[in-house]
Amino acid sequence: MLTAHPEAQLPAELLSMGVAGFVDKNSPLEQIDRAVQCVLDGGMFFSATVPPPVPKLTAEPTLPRLGAEALSEREREVARLVARGLLSKEIAAQLDLSTRTVEKHRARILARLGLHDTPTLVRWCMRNGLG
């Protein structure tokens, strides 16, 4: 896209519409040529007069306010080992449980805390002294 009005929010708006680049029409002809060639080659080009868009980071999920006391002693043990990076099979061996039992504990922990993935569970464990 060639524009006469480069504005700070323009790159993000153009990206959301599928535009691969833009230059200010007051740019030197060499820069316009370089931009066109870059986009034709499959790249992206944004005018030097406007900074390229910074991708939005997804908001970190809110951790539940429940503390470690919301879990049973066995669930706390499993959560602690998950936070240390152990796999279900390794946790099972350490606690003398079946892998399936550990997986059920993990599922119950996530459900009880309203969490959806292991990284968020690990953050919750660290915040609650189980890491």
Secondary structure, DSSP 8 states (H G I E B T S, - for coil): -EES---TTHHHHHHHTT--EEEETTS-HHHHHHHHHHHHTT--EE-TTS--------------S--GGGS-HHHHHHHHHHHTT--HHHHHHHHT--HHHHHHHHHHHHHHHT--SHHHHHHHHHHTT--
